[in-house]
């Protein structure tokens, strides 16, 4: 059995063992080029603890408050293999290197004259309930980094996702930046493997509301054999308008017995599911 003081140290939160002096940020970099990877995700496995790197690939371990030394940090980004790091080793690392993911050659899907475009999802702007990216417990803008919400959509296999639309009911944030994710579902009907080969990052104008459009044609997103996928929005950056009485970024949703909204707080948190139909839809090009 471990001595009591050793067991105590391994159970203490990460920040309680860190020096009071500022801790230099950790960088996420490409293992081949050495270039920084912007907006990579860093999350504690199976816990609502994590953060997102900035545009220069830097993140602060101070944002991992609540992690124990025995926890595992998973660092990930679309187009790269995920890297697992023991929290106990973080203090020794000035950078974390991600290996580019070799994309398997797939059969080229030829879009013929018989293909048709469809809008899939909810194009209604009203709702009896809303998803709010801002929580009452958020004490700083960084609390929202990595927060993610989306919907499960049904489409024909081999469909191409050409664009996405989502509705903002209220927004008093500025400098907003999101990542759009498209994922396959696992055996529990939760979002799982990414179907993207490139990161889809987009900005939202300051205090913008109404329908927002993301053109995805340049990303050549094909869902392959999957007839059900999750399309989600992940918070990467944004600051509240200090003039606002209360912070909110609201996406409407309607109660539904047949649709599902999925959400989680951080990149390695467990997914939660609600019987709601989020105001989010996509345009797909599908075979007959």
C-alpha positions in Angstrom: 0.0 0.0 0.0 1.2 3.5 -0.8 2.2 5.7 2.1 -0.5 8.1 3.1 1.3 11.3 1.8 1.9 9.7 -1.6 -1.7 8.7 -1.9 -2.7 12.3 -0.9 -0.5 13.9 -3.5 -1.9 11.8 -6.3 -5.4 12.7 -5.4 -4.8 16.5 -5.1 -6.1 18.7 -7.9 -3.5 19.8 -10.4 -3.7 23.5 -9.6 -3.1 23.0 -5.9 0.4 21.6 -6.7 1.3 24.3 -9.2 3.6 27.2 -8.3 2.0 30.6 -7.5 4.1 32.2 -10.3 2.5 32.3 -13.8 2.8 29.1 -15.7 4.0 29.4 -19.3 1.4 28.1 -21.8 1.8 24.7 -23.4 1.8 24.7 -27.2 0.2 22.2 -29.6 2.3 21.7 -32.7 2.5 19.6 -35.8 5.1 16.8 -35.3 6.3 17.1 -38.9 6.5 20.8 -39.5 6.8 22.1 -36.0 4.1 24.7 -36.8 1.5 25.5 -34.1 -1.9 23.9 -34.5 -4.6 26.6 -33.9 -7.6 25.8 -31.8 -6.6 22.3 -30.8 -8.7 20.7 -28.0 -7.3 19.6 -24.6 -9.7 17.7 -22.4 -9.5 15.4 -19.4 -10.8 12.0 -20.3 -14.5 11.5 -19.3 -14.6 14.7 -17.3 -16.1 18.2 -18.0 -12.6 19.7 -17.7 -10.7 21.1 -20.6 -9.9 24.0 -22.8 -9.1 25.0 -26.4 -5.8 26.4 -27.7 -5.7 29.9 -29.2 -4.8 30.8 -32.8 -1.1 30.2 -32.0 -1.7 26.7 -30.6 -1.2 27.8 -26.9 -3.3 26.8 -24.0 -2.9 27.4 -20.2 -2.8 24.4 -17.9 -4.5 26.7 -15.3 -7.7 26.1 -17.3 -7.6 22.4 -16.2 -8.6 23.2 -12.7 -10.1 20.2 -11.0 -7.9 17.6 -12.8 -6.1 15.1 -10.6 -2.5 14.1 -11.2 -3.8 10.6 -12.0 -6.0 11.9 -14.8 -5.2 11.7 -18.5 -5.3 14.7 -20.8 -6.3 14.0 -24.4 -5.1 16.6 -27.0 -6.8 16.4 -30.4 -7.6 18.3 -33.6 -9.2 17.4 -36.9 -6.6 16.0 -39.3 -4.3 14.7 -36.5 -4.0 11.6 -34.3 -5.0 12.3 -30.7 -2.3 12.3 -28.1 -2.7 11.2 -24.5 -0.6 12.8 -21.8 -0.6 12.1 -18.1 -1.6 15.2 -16.1 1.4 14.5 -13.8 3.7 15.0 -16.7 2.3 18.3 -17.9 4.6 20.5 -15.9 7.6 19.0 -17.9 6.1 19.7 -21.3 6.4 23.0 -23.1 4.8 21.6 -26.2 2.6 18.6 -27.3 3.3 17.2 -30.8 0.4 15.8 -32.8 1.1 13.4 -35.7 -0.8 14.2 -38.9 -3.4 11.6 -39.7 -2.8 9.8 -42.9 -6.2 9.8 -44.8 -7.1 6.4 -46.2 -7.8 6.3 -49.9 -11.5 6.0 -50.4 -13.5 5.2 -53.5 -14.2 8.4 -55.4 -17.9 9.2 -55.4 -19.1 10.6 -58.7 -22.0 13.1 -58.4 -24.2 12.4 -61.3 -27.2 14.1 -62.8 -29.6 11.9 -60.7 -28.4 13.4 -57.4 -30.7 15.7 -55.5 -30.3 18.4 -52.9 -32.2 18.2 -49.6 -32.5 20.4 -46.5 -32.2 18.2 -43.4 -32.8 19.4 -39.9 -34.9 22.1 -38.3 -35.4 25.4 -40.1 -37.8 26.8 -37.5 -36.6 29.9 -35.6 -39.0 29.6 -32.6 -38.8 27.3 -29.6 -40.3 26.8 -26.2 -36.7 26.2 -24.9 -33.2 27.3 -25.8 -29.7 26.1 -25.5 -27.6 28.8 -23.9 -23.8 28.6 -24.5 -23.4 30.7 -21.4 -24.0 29.1 -18.0 -24.7 30.9 -14.8 -21.6 29.3 -13.3 -19.3 30.7 -15.9 -16.9 33.1 -14.1 -14.8 34.0 -17.2 -15.1 33.7 -21.0 -12.6 30.8 -20.9 -15.1 28.7 -19.1 -17.0 28.2 -22.4 -14.0 27.0 -24.4 -14.8 23.6 -25.9 -18.5 23.7 -25.1 -20.4 21.9 -27.8 -24.0 21.4 -28.9 -25.7 19.9 -32.0 -28.2 17.6 -33.5 -28.5 14.1 -35.0 -29.5 14.1 -38.6 -30.7 11.4 -40.9 -29.5 11.3 -44.5 -28.6 8.9 -47.3 -25.3 7.1 -47.2 -22.6 8.8 -49.4 -24.3 12.2 -49.1 -22.2 15.4 -49.4 -22.8 18.1 -46.8 -22.7 21.3 -48.7 -23.6 23.9 -46.1 -25.0 24.4 -42.6 -27.4 26.9 -41.0 -28.1 27.6 -37.3 -30.3 30.2 -35.7 -29.2 32.6 -32.9 -32.1 33.9 -30.8 -30.1 36.3 -28.7 -26.4 37.1 -28.7 -24.5 39.7 -26.6 -21.0 38.3 -27.3 -18.2 39.7 -29.6 -15.2 38.1 -31.4 -17.1 34.8 -31.6 -15.4 31.8 -33.2 -16.8 28.3 -33.6 -15.8 24.9 -35.0 -18.3 22.9 -36.9 -18.0 19.2 -36.4 -19.6 16.3 -38.4 -19.3 12.9 -36.6 -20.4 9.3 -37.0 -22.4 7.8 -34.1 -21.3 5.0 -31.8 -23.3 2.1 -30.5 -24.9 4.3 -27.9 -26.0 6.8 -30.5 -23.5 9.4 -29.2 -21.2 11.4 -31.5 -17.9 9.6 -32.1 -15.5 9.5 -35.0 -14.9 12.7 -37.0 -15.9 12.6 -40.6 -14.0 15.7 -41.5 -10.5 15.7 -42.9 -10.0 19.5 -42.3 -10.9 21.8 -39.5 -14.0 23.9 -40.2 -13.6 27.1 -38.2 -15.8 30.2 -38.7 -16.6 33.5 -37.1 -19.9 35.1 -36.1 -20.3 38.9 -36.3 -20.4 40.8 -33.0 -23.9 40.6 -31.4 -25.2 38.9 -34.5 -28.6 37.1 -34.3 -30.9 35.3 -36.8 -29.8 32.6 -39.2 -26.0 32.0 -39.7 -24.7 30.3 -42.8 -21.5 28.2 -43.2 -20.5 27.3 -46.7 -19.0 23.8 -46.6 -18.5 23.0 -50.3 -14.8 23.6 -50.2 -14.4 20.9 -47.5 -15.8 18.0 -49.7 -17.6 16.4 -46.7 -18.9 13.0 -47.6 -20.7 10.9 -44.8 -19.7 7.6 -46.4 -21.7 4.6 -45.2 -23.3 6.5 -42.4 -27.0 7.3 -42.7 -27.1 9.1 -39.3 -24.5 11.7 -38.3 -24.1 14.4 -35.6 -23.6 18.0 -36.7 -22.3 20.1 -33.8 -21.1 23.6 -33.0 -18.1 24.0 -30.7 -17.2 27.3 -28.9 -13.6 28.4 -29.6 -13.5 32.0 -28.6 -15.7 35.0 -27.7 -16.0 37.7 -25.1 -19.2 39.1 -23.5 -20.5 42.6 -24.2 -19.9 44.4 -20.9 -22.9 46.6 -21.5 -25.3 43.7 -21.3 -27.2 43.0 -18.1 -26.8 39.2 -18.5 -24.8 37.1 -21.0 -26.5 34.8 -23.5 -26.0 33.1 -26.8 -29.3 31.3 -27.4 -30.1 28.7 -30.0 -33.8 27.8 -30.1 -35.1 24.2 -29.8 -38.5 22.5 -29.9 -39.6 19.6 -27.8 -39.6 16.5 -30.0 -40.2 12.8 -29.6 -38.3 11.9 -32.7 -35.3 14.2 -32.7 -32.3 14.4 -30.4 -30.0 17.3 -29.3 -26.5 16.3 -28.1 -24.3 18.4 -26.0 -21.2 18.3 -23.7 -19.1 20.8 -21.8 -15.6 19.9 -22.9 -13.9 17.9 -25.7 -13.5 14.7 -23.6 -16.7 15.1 -21.5 -19.4 12.5 -21.8 -22.2 13.4 -24.2 -25.7 14.2 -22.9 -28.8 13.7 -25.0 -32.2 15.5 -24.8 -35.4 15.0 -26.8 -35.1 18.4 -28.5 -35.0 19.6 -32.1 -32.3 22.3 -32.3 -32.7 25.1 -34.9 -29.9 23.8 -37.1 -30.1 22.3 -40.6 -27.8 21.3 -43.5 -28.1 21.1 -47.2 -26.9 17.8 -48.6 -26.5 16.4 -52.1 -27.6 12.8 -52.0 -27.8 9.9 -54.5 -31.2 8.7 -55.6 
